[in-house]
Amino acid sequence: VLIPAILVIIVVSASRDLGGIRSWLGSRPMVYLGEISFCFYLVHDPILRLLVDGVWRGVKWNVATGVVPAVAGLLISVSAAALLHHAVERPGQRLLAGGRRQGTAT
């Protein structure tokens, strides 16, 4: 049920972007989340495991007790991803590019 709805959102947003109308997926916050997404992929699982196994060990999980830890885990993971992106990924990209600015052809 969700896959067709997500596909419609993507197609409509892409069509608007191609037509010169900026969609919410092309907004600055969404673009930034896309830029840090690889770092998020790297950090979210270890962070969530640390939180569940260490901080929240023994909690009886249900919808009510799960919302706050889920939001906290998401915020911590996004923050760690942003930090990793700016402290490691971007400098690494510049180093591998030989000091050239990204997006410029030589």
PELINBEL-V582553 format. One record per residue. N is the residue number from 1. PSI is psi in whole degrees, -180 to 180 (999 if undefined). NEAR is the number of other ideal C-beta (glycine too) atoms within 10 Angstrom. Layout:
BEGIN
n=<N N>
psi=<PSI PSI>
near=<NEAR NEAR>
END
This chain:
BEGIN
n=<1 2 3 4 5 6 7 8 9 10 11 12 13 14 15 16 17 18 19 20 21 22 23 24 25 26 27 28 29 30 31 32 33 34 35 36 37 38 39 40 41 42 43 44 45 46 47 48 49 50 51 52 53 54 55 56 57 58 59 60 61 62 63 64 65 66 67 68 69 70 71 72 73 74 75 76 77 78 79 80 81 82 83 84 85 86 87 88 89 90 91 92 93 94 95 96 97 98 99 100 101 102 103 104 105 106>
psi=<-40 -33 -48 -39 -42 -41 -40 -45 -44 -46 -46 -44 -42 -40 -42 -43 -42 -29 2 5 119 124 170 -24 -19 6 159 -47 -39 -39 -43 -43 -35 -38 -35 4 -36 -42 -38 -44 -39 -35 -22 -41 -50 -39 -47 -40 -42 -46 -46 -45 -28 -61 -44 27 134 2 135 107 134 -175 -45 -43 -10 -20 -51 -48 -35 -45 -42 -45 -40 -48 -42 -42 -43 -41 -44 -38 -43 -44 -47 -39 -46 -31 -25 -53 -51 -48 -37 -39 -43 -41 -45 -28 -2 30 -9 151 142 146 0 136 147 999>
near=<5 6 7 8 9 10 10 10 13 12 10 12 17 13 11 15 13 9 9 6 10 12 17 10 16 14 11 8 8 13 10 12 15 12 15 20 12 13 21 19 11 17 21 17 10 11 19 17 11 13 17 14 9 8 11 17 8 4 11 5 11 8 7 7 12 12 10 10 16 14 10 13 19 14 10 16 21 17 13 18 23 17 13 17 20 13 11 12 16 13 10 10 11 13 9 10 13 7 7 11 7 9 6 7 4 5>
END
